[in-house]
Amino acid sequence: MGFRKKPDDCLSGKTEFIHDLVMFEGETVTELCLSFRAAVDGYLEMSDELNTSPEVPLP
């Protein structure tokens, strides 16, 4: 997971080591963590709905 602080004091990030783009953001670290979990859950649900396997990062 990579993240950065935007100029508007919003924290944002995206998953790393997979080709699919999964992004998340929040104004606090707690919000960022909740957004990350929701984004990953959404990615997994979407993969299930599309009957595809979600990407798994290599070690």
N, C-alpha and C positions, 0 to 999 in steps of 0.2 A: 504494500500500500504506500503510495506517495501522496504527500499533501503539502500545501503551501498557504501562506496568508496573503489574501488579496488586499489591494490598497484600501478597500472599504471595510477593513477589519473582519471580513468574512473568511473563514477557513474553508479550504476546498481540497479535494483529492480525487484520485482515480486509482483503480486497481492496477497493479503492475504484473508483468510476466504472463499476461494472456493477451490475445489479439482483440477480444471483445472489449468495448469501452464501457466501464461501469464507474460513474462519477457520483460524488457526494459532497455535501457542504453543510456548514453550520456556523453559528456565531460564537459558540463556546466549544471547548473540547468535548463536553458531554453531548452537545447537539451533533458534533461531528461524528462521534462514535455511534450515536443512534441512527444518523443518516447513513453511515457506512453499513450498518447491519441491515437497514431497510433496503438499501441499494443492492446488496448481495442477495437478500431474500427475493427481491424483485427479479433479479437476474436468474436465479434458480427457478422461480415460478415461470418466467418467460421461456426458459429452456424446456421446461416440462410441457408447457402449452404447445410449443412448436415441435415437440417430440424430438428434440436434439439433446446431445450431451453437453453440459456446461464444460467450458475449458478448465483444466486443472494446471496450475503453474508447476513447472518442473523444479525439483529441489536444487 
